[in-house]
Amino acid sequence: MINKLKKYFGPKCTSLYVNSDFRGFINNPLKQMKFCEAVNQSFKVPLRLNSANLGCPGARRCIGFQNDNGQLATKISDENNIPVKFIRTALGKIPVLTGITHINLGLTEYMENNLQPDLYIMYIQPFKVTGLIHKLSKMALIPSVPPYTFLSVCGNVFANCYLNQKVTISIGCPESRESGGIGKDEIVVGLPFTVAENLLHYYDD
């Protein structure tokens, strides 16, 4: 399915498998990296994230490796000059996942064999987002569009999409645009596998 998604949405599309038992070779980054950085790299190279190599505090919080909203809110406030009260309120609405040991990203159709991804993350142009929302309307689906400019890829897209099984759209955050490879003309989309299966019928027609 990943090849079809790339056909319609472009090359910046990756599959994500939570706690997958994939046993083939996959890159395990030795250095710590941000979640959005891993997503960007996985557009070209399959890799595995776990607690040892995921270094971003925001992503660690969203994925459930480390949860200290107070400390994180202070950090985001200091770095972005956003009132800490606003950030605390936002963090209360951005999901925290549990039970995750590792995430495989970027498996090709050949590699995935019979494994089913949990979701896809894509960086796509705004006009393609328009087309996507139009087709979702035909499926009677309304995407989630969180209004926050922090924890974009890891929280507003990945955690939200995985937990709630909803198509999720984010404009990105300064950190993910700097480290995660989001282009000036790109928007981040999270697409659950179950939705993607049905959605592609509307593109294939």
Secondary structure, 3 states (H helix, E strand, C coil): CHHHHHHHHCCCEEEEEECCCCCCCCECCCCCECHHHHHHHHCCCCEEEECCCECCHHHHHHHCCCCCHHHHHHHHHHHHCCCHHHHHHHHCCCCCCCCCCEEEECCCHHHHCCCCCCEEEEEECHHHHHHHHHHHHHCCCCCECCCCCCCHHHHHHHHHHHHHCCCEEECCCHHHHHHCCCCCCCEEEEEEHHHHHHHHHHHHC
